[in-house]
Amino acid sequence: MNDNNTVDSGSENKFVKATRAQTKGAKEVLRLGQKVFDYRRDLLSDEDADNLERANQSLKKELATKPISGPLLEEKAKEVDDQLQKSGDLYYHKKSWVENVEMLLVAAIVVIGIRSFFVQPFIIPTNSMYPSFSGMQPHVYEDKQSTPGLLGRCLDKVLLGASHYKLEAESSGNLYLKIQGQMSFRFDDAKFPEGRFFIFPASVREYVFEVGGKEHVLRVPAEFDLDGLIAKKFAGVDELSDLPLVITQDQGFPSNRLKLSDRHFKKGDLLLGFDILLGDALFVDRFSYNFVHPKSGDPAVFRTGSIDDFNNKLGTDIISQIGEDKYYIKRLVGEPGDVLEIKVPESIFTNGTDVRKGVPGVLYRNGNPIAGKKVFDRNRKRTEDLAADSNAKPIDAYPGYRAEGILTNRARLKVPLANENPTGMKAFFAMGDNSTDSLDGRAWGFVPENEIIGRAFLVYYPFTKRWGFAD
């Protein structure tokens, strides 16, 4: 034996063993040959069917011999290939598009099955659960020099899902925001290439600024709060409505424009430059709730389609309806039969605590401060700190639960049991971790169990400190 593929027979003729690649290729040709024979036998003439079957059997027999002759294997595979070229139709084009379509369909079925029964991807648009989970967040650039270049923007896009926005002055003058009716913006539809995934239409907020009499338009995602960014950048306040308290407005100036800055901008100056960082993309565990019931503390994703009707049948004294079928993520704070209550410390009312975003209180569940998750402890601690000192600096971004809606100060709220309400369904109560920026059960009531999709269990993107298993 001279090498792995050649055997010296002692004569001038040498046996050449089939290579691994030859064997693999022959097996693939045989697979296609058998497939064409099975699928198209009834459509072939008797002669073509016999020739294809004979070639298949001959190749199959050669593959079964040990050792396999390379030249002979090539010859037998060529016979099958010739028959396939003649009889294979759409099933045989070397890399048949039919094969590719079949592969894609199988992959799609697998993905749909996984999404329907096991895990479902979900992207958080708003900050009602911040800082446990983050919605879209801005990163503001003060001037052109601090704005990242192309490479920096590409890295931010890959690592943080950041989308870059900038508004440059096309003329000189003061900067104004034009008021659209009663709002600072108007809703519009974005189409290609601004739409979702560049293709699908998406709703956007359209802001119209004015410099030197020339309009400048800026469009951002509908869920993004540009009002707060404008207020913070130009006046250092949280609410756009407070900006006139800091920036003196022009005397007798039309009420449909808001002066944003005393600075006189020149053509080419950067008016606004910022990135919108993608909200947390997470996987939702759809599987576990088939075996265990949702429980207090779970960050749950649910649909809202039947919530209004459910609370109407319960007779819940709601503040507002949802009015649409969407996916929400909130934390469950009440299970069937639980009694919930928010107690506001008395000193909160007298020590000057800022209550413009709701009155901070301690959330009680069945007579005790709610516990079991760090978010519960952090929100309680923030309320206790404000009760002791209205100017207490926050340790983290948890603002304390706010007593409002159907959970006003010391209003006891019982979560309905299934056998105690006309729907016969279990009810749950859900709130956002960021109580000051969450429209939740305090406004629209209880969540029926059948609308709960699953529990958030893994943040897979972007790559921030929240990446990993969800709490």
Secondary structure, DSSP 4 states (H G I P E B T S, - for coil): --SSSEE--SSS--EEBPPHHHHHHHHHHHHHHHHHHHHHGGGS-HHHHHHHHHHHHHHHHHHHSSSPBHHHHHHHHHHHHHHHHHH-GGG-SSS-HHHHHHHHHHHHHHHHHHHHHTEEEEE--S-TTTTTS---EEEE-SSGGGS--HHHHHHHHHHH--EEEEEE-SS-B-EEEE-BTTBS-EEEEE-TTSSBTTTB-EEEEEEEEEETTEEEEEEEETT--HHHHHHHHHHS-S-GGGGGGTSPPPTT--TTEEE--S--B-TT-EEEEEEEEPPPEEEEE-SGGGTS---TT-EEEEE-TTHHHHHHHHT---S----S--EEEEEEEE-TT-EEEEE--GGGGTTT---TT-EEEEEEETTEE--SSHHHHHHHHHHHHHHH-TTPPPSSS---EEEBTTB-BT--EEPPPGGGSTT---EEEEE-SSGGG---HHHH--EEGGGEEEEEEEEEES-STT-EE--
